[in-house]
Amino acid sequence: MTTRNDWTREEIQHLYEQPFMDLVFKAQQIHREYFDANVIQVSTLLSIKTGKCPEDCKYCSQSAHYDSKLEAEKRIAVDKVISEAKDALESGSSRFCMGAAWRNPHERDMPYVLEMVREVKALGLETCMTLGMLNQSQAERLHEAGLDYYNHNLDTSREYYSHIISTRTFDDRLDTLDHVRSAGMKVCSGGIVGLGENRNDRVGLLQELATLPMHPESVPINMLVPIEGTPLAEVEKLDVIEWIRTIAVARIIMPNSYIRLSAGRESLSDSDQALAFMAGANSLFSGEKLLTTPNAGEGKDKQLFQKLGLVPERAKPTVSELSVDAMAMA
């Protein structure tokens, strides 16, 4: 199958509306063309600065606009982050993701985040950060420090976006993705389902991602975890089958991308997760927490992997590291 960046809404809508078994079968076929179906990329996510975010994302416990009872925390010391990263490596994670509740990193924060990237990278882990919006200079410095991935989700469709966030625009998010890509980093970008959107919005989100100049290397498909105190606390839960349809469609239209099970996984049964893997998901966050929301624990994941015959993927060296190794052998 040829990778395409010209998917139309009509084509994506047609994929969604197939009989479920046909959709999952097609997604599994494509998945096997591009990936080992029994290997799962495992990431660990750590909040390095929690709460009091000036953005008003209606789903988020970290927004300063809502009373979610979350206790704000100042940024974590670098040595504590490194300790957490070592634990993640020992538990089988290949990527360590660090998230800060900022609208964008202030220049005074850059030495702190750059040091963290260098230290985590030195452990042999793939590195990822989500720090809010970036300018081009910040993206370039992060890349130079060794950051592999930058996460910046589109969240939902362009049309539904203003119902969820008013403090930044959809195009602001696309600008940050452009800066990340221009700097030479890999892009991690996906969205959240179950925000009260309809299927057309899920189609719109996936079309935005699949028509970027390059598909994101990592596409998290989150299921909303309702947080008390936020405007979406009482939103009707999306049916799991619709979430798995979204995963399958993402796999078909972005065949080279890792499709990640993210928020919402802690409420799924083993059978639900197995079906998601059948639909083309091949990445997940492990650990007890995703920033501030509960997650399926490491022990449960090991049991699930054993049950399904899955193995965690090893960390992949970056191009620069491969070049260094080649030079050393010459």
N, C-alpha and C positions, 0 to 999 in steps of 0.2 A: 504494500500500500504506500502510495506517495504522500508525504506530509504536505498538507495544504494550509494556506493562510488566507483563503478566500471563501470561507464557509458563509453561507447565507442563513438568515433566520429560518427561512422555509425549510432548508435542508436539516437544520438542527431540530426544528419542530417535528419533522417527519421521523427522525431517529427516536425522539422521546415517545412518539405515539405508536411505535411498533408494539406488538405483543411482547410482554416482559421477557419471556423465555428466548424469543428471537433476538431481542436487544442484548441480553446477557451473553448469549452464545456468540454473537458477532463481536462483542467487546472482548470476550475471552480469546477468540481467534486472533484478533489484532494484538492483544496483550502478549500472546506467545510468539508473535513475529518479532517483537522488539525487546522482550524481557524474559528472564527465567521465571516461570509462573510460581515457583516455590521459594523465591527469595524476596524478602521484605526489607526495605530500608528503614532503619529504626533511628529516630531522633529523640533527643531530650531537650525540653524547653525550660528555661529558667528566667524568672522575672528579676532583672537587675535593678529596677527602680519601679516601685509599685504605687499606684493611686495618684489622685489629684491631677489627672490629665485634663487639660483645658478643652479638649474636644468633647462633642456632645453625642457620640455614637450611642444610639438608644439601647443597644444590647449590652453595653459594657459596664461592668462593676467598677472600673477604674476611673470613670468620668467624674470630674469634680462637680458636674451639674446635677448628680443624683445622690440620694441618700441610700447607698447599698450596704451600709454597715461595714464596708471594707476599711481596714486599718491601713492608712498610707505608710509607706516605708521609704526612707532615703535610699540612695543607691548603695548596693552591696560592695564591700571591700573586694578588691581584685583577688586577694588570696583565697577568700571564701568561694568566689566564682570558680577559681582553678580547682579547688577541692571538689566542688560539685561536678566539674567537668571530668575529673579523674574517676569519680564514682560512676558517671555515665558511661565512660569508656569501658570500665570493668564489667558493667552490666550488659554490654553488647551494643550500645549505641554507636553509630558511625558518624553522626552529626550532632553538634551541640549548638543550640539556638538560644540567643540571649535577647530578651525583650525589655524595653523601657517605656514607661507610660509618659511619653513626651509628644508634643505636637511635632517637634523637630529637635534634633540635638543642638544645644547651644555650643558655641565655640569653646567655652570653658570645659565642656564635657568631652570634647574630642580626644584629648590625651588619655583620658580614662578608658574610653571604648577602644581606642587603638591599641593600648597596652593589653587589654583583655583579648582582643583578636590574636595578637602575636603570641600570648601565653597559651591560649587554648590550641592554636594551630600547632605549637611546638609539641603538644601531646600526641599528635598524629590524628586528631579529629578533624572532620570537615567543620567549618565554621559558618554560622548564620546569625544575622542580627535583624531585629525589627525595632526601629527607633523613631518611627514616624517619617515625615517628609525629609528628603535630602536635597541639598543643592549639588551642583556638579563637582565642586571642590571637595565636599565631604565624601561623596561617592568615590572619587579618585583616591583619597587618602585611605579610606577603608580597604579598597582593593590593594593598594600598595602594602598595607599592613598584613594582608593575607586572608581577607574575608572572602569566602567562597560564594555564599548565597546572601541575598538581601530579601527579606520578606516584606511585602507591602500588598495587602489584599485589596481587590476592587470591591469586595463585600457583596454587591448586588448589581442589578442592571443600571444603566445610566438613567432610565426613566424612573426607577423606584428609589434611586439613591437619596434624593432630597427628603424622602419620608423617613430616612434612617439617620442622616447626618446633615447638619447645616453649617458646621464650622470649617469645612473644607469642601472643595468641589471634586467631582469625578475626574475632571481634567487635571487637578492637582495631583491626584494619585497616578495618573498616566505619566505626568511629567517626572515624578520620582522614578517610575519604572524606566523611563528613557535615560535618566541620569545613571541609574544602576547598570543598565546594559551598555551605555557608552563608555563607562569606566572599566568594563571588562569583567564584571561579576555575573554570576548566574542569578536568574530571577526566580523567586518563590512568590507566587501570587495566585490566589483563588478567591473564595468567597464563603458566604454563610447562607445556608438554606433554612427555611423555617422562620423568617423574619416577618411573616405576614404577607410575603410576596406571592405572586401566582406563577404558574409554569412559564408564561411568557417572559417573566423577569429572570427565571433560571436560564431560559434560552438566551436572553440578552446578555447575561453575565458570561456564559460560556462562549458566546460569539465574540465578545470583546477580548477574551483571553486568546481564543483560537485565531483571531485576525491580527494580533500583534505581529510586528515584523519577524520576531522569533517567538515561538511558544515558550512560556515559562518552563524551566527545567523541572520545577516542582509546583504542583497545583493542589493546595489543601482545600478539601470540600468539607467545611464545618457544618455541623447541625447545631442550631441555636440551643444553648443551655440557658433557660430563663433565670434571671437573677432578680431576687426580691429588691425592690427599690428603683429598678430601671423601668422605663416606659414599656418594655416588651415582656415584663414579668408574667403577664397573663395571656400571652399570645397562644393561639391554638397550636398544639404540637403537630409538626409535619409527619405524615406517614413515612415509616422507614423505607417502604418500597419506592416512594418518590425520591428519597435521598439516594437510594441505590441506582435508580434510573439515571440520576444526575451524574453519578460516578461513571456509569457505563457509557453515557454519551460523551463525557469528558475524555474517557479512554479512547473512544473511536476517533474523535476529532483532534486529539493531541496525543498521537501514539507514542512519541518519544519521551513524554513527560512522566515523571513520577506523580501518581495520583494519591494524595495522602488522606487517610482517615484522621481527623483532628478532633475538635471539640464535639461533644455529643456521644463519643464512643463509649463512655463509661456506662451508659444506659442500655447498650446493645447486648443481646445474647451472643453466645459463641456462634450460633447458626446465622444470625444477622451479619456478623463480621465475616464469616466464611463466604456468605453470599456477596458481600462487598468485595472480597478478594477475587471471587469468580467474575465479578463485573469489571475487574481491572485495577482495583486499588492495590498498590504495592509499596506503600509507605505509611508509617504511623508514628505518632508521638507516644513514647512510653514514659512511665513515671506516675506519681500520685497526683500531680497537678499540671494544668496547662495555664501558666501565669497565675490566675486566681481561681479557676474553675476545676472541679474534680476530674480525674482521668482514671482510666483503667490502670491498675498498678502493675509494676514490673513482674511480680510473681504470677499474676493472672495471665500476662502476655506470654510468659515462658510456657505455662500450661497449655495455652491456646496454640502456640507454635508446635509444641510436641504433638498435640492432638491432630493437627492438620498437616504435619510433616513439613513445616515451613522453617527456613533458616534466615537469620539476619544477614544483611549485606555488609561486607567489609568496607571501611572507608576508602574512597578513591583518591589517589594523589592528584594534585592540581597539575596543570601543564608546566608551571614554573618548577615544581618539585621533580617532575619527570626530566626536565632539562638538566637540573642539577645532578640527578642520578646518572644521566647519560654522560655528563662531563666528567664525573668522578670515575666512571668506568673506562673512559677514553685514555 
